[in-house]
Amino acid sequence: MPTARRSHSSIYHKHHLYVVGGVGRGYLNSVDALDMKNLQWNHLPPLPRKVFFAYLAIVSDNLFVLGGCNDEWVTDVHEFDSTQQTWRQRSLMPEICERGAAVSFNDHVYVVGGENRSCMRFNPRSNTWTSLQRPHFNHQYGPSLVLNGNIVIFGGSNNDSIEEYSPLTDSWSTWTVKMPQISQVWAFAAKMDS
């Protein structure tokens, strides 16, 4: 990795691993992309703000960087236009989501979980946010993914619950199965094929 860092965010899309922000010798706004075909790093234009623990999502081949921390948690949203290779500021999130997650689904970005049990949807076309029904439990650092048309949050700091959100009904349900053990922080990577 060109820049040593921790507390960064990463996402994989179309044979590229994007690594965003984090903490190195201070907070970082650097963005690097690893081409997984030739294993070469490329530097992308830096984020407009230094941030760590941001949430990432991809919609229409554009990278979205949402929230995160820079001394305090922020509601910033930045979109990287993959064609123009430029960043642009988008509408702020309607609330701070401390220690949450983001997923893309049906050309929207969902920010879910965290300390405040957030659930909000961003429409990139209209640049608008919608606040949605909150999950039953707080999922600090709880990883999230899309599964069978629903959004699932797994555990989190000191939480073994798994919850599933239905965008069709704007409702949450709790799985009967729990995480294997309660942990300070759950983190994993997954790729779900339909």
N, C-alpha and C positions, 0 to 999 in steps of 0.2 A: 504494500500500500504506500503510495507516495508520501502521505502525511500520517505519522503515527497519531493515533487517537483512541479514545474510549468514549463511552456514552453517546456514540454516534447512532445514526439510523441507516438502515440499508433496505433495498428492495431489488428484486430481480425482474427484468422485463426484456423480452426479445434479445436474448443472448448477452445482456449487459447487467452487471451488478453495480448499482448506484450506491455510493457511500456519501452521506450528507452530514455536515456539521460535526458536533462532538466536542471533546475537550482534549487538547494537546498541551501546548505551552500557553494556556488560556483557552477561552472559548473560540470555536472555529466557525467560519462560514464557507469553508472550502467544500467543493463537490467534485468527486472523482467517479469515473465509470470504468469498470474493468470489462473489456471485451472478452467474453468467455471463449470465443473461437480462437483468438490468437494470443490470449493472456497478456494483453497490453493495456496499460492504464492510460486514460485520457482525462485531462483536467477540463471541467466545464466552468462556465462563468460562476464566480462566487455568489452565494446567497446575499441578498440585501442586508440580512441581519445575521449575527453570530447566534447559534442556537445548538442546544444538545437535547436529547430525548424527544426530538420532533417526531411527528407521525407522517408517514409517507403513503401515497397512493398514486396509481397511474390511471388516467382517463384519456382516451383517444390519443395514446402515445405521449401524452404530456405528464410530467412529474409534478405532483402537488406536495408541498411541504407545509404541514399544518401544526400550529401550536408549538409546544416544546418549552424549553426553559432558557433563560438568559438572566441570571440572578433571581428572577421570578418567572412564573409561568406566563406565557403570552397567548394571545388569540390570533396572531398573524397567520395569513394564508398567502403562500407564494406559488405561482405556477411557472414551470419551466417549459417554454415553447420549444419542442424538439426540432421544429423546422427552422425557426428564426434564431435558435440558440440564445434566447434572452429570457430573463425573469420578468414577471409582472405581479404586482400586488393585487390580491383579490379581496372580496369582502371579508371582514374579520369574523371569526367564529362568534356566535351569540353569547357564549360563556366560556370561561376557562375550563379546560379539561385536563386536570392534573393526573399524570400517570395513566393515560388512556391508550387507545389504539385507533387505527383507521383502516378501512377497507374500501375498495371500489366495487360497485355493483350497479349494473344497468345505467352506465354513464353518469353516476353520482358518486360522491364520496360520503361515507358514513364515519363519524367520529363517535366512539362508544366507550363505555366503561369509565375507568378512572375513579378518583376519590369521590367525585360528586355524582356518580352514577349517570354519566352523560349519555345522550343519544340524540344526535343531530345529523341532518342530511344537507350536503352542499350540492347545488345544481350549477355546474361550471358554465352552462350555456347562458343562464339568466343571472349568474353571479349572486345567487340568493341562498339563504340558509332557512331550514325548517327545523324547529325543535320538536322532538318526538317523545313518545312514551319512554320513561327511564327504566333501566333494568332494576330488578328487585334488590340486588346486592352490589356493593362497590367492588370493582375489579381493578385495583391499583396494579399497573404493569401486567394486566391480564391480556395475553395474546388473543387475537381475533382473526377469524377467517370466514369466507363465504362457503356454505355447504348446502347443496340442494335448494338454492334460492333463498336461504335464510342466513343471518349473520350469527355466528356463535362466538361467545367469549368464554375463555377457559381460565378459571381460578383467578390468580393474582396474589398479591401480597397478603398472607394470612387468610386465604379464602380457597376453599376446595370446591366451590359450586361451579357448574357449567350452565350458562343460560343461552337461549336461542331467541333471536328477534325475527319476527315475520314482517317484512316491509309491506306486505299486502294488507295485514290487519292492524299494523302499528301496535303489536303486542309482544310480550315476552313470556316465555315458558322456561321452567327450570328442569334440566335433565335429572333423572333419578340417579344416574351414575355420577360419581364425584371424581375429582382429581385423585391420583393415588395417595397423595399425602398433602397436608397443608405445608406450604413453603413460604419463605420470605418473599421470593420472587419466582414466578414461572416464566420461562422464555423458551421458545422453540421456533423452528421454521418448518413449514409444511407447504406442499403443493398438492392441491386436490384436483384430479382430473375427472371430468364428467363422464 
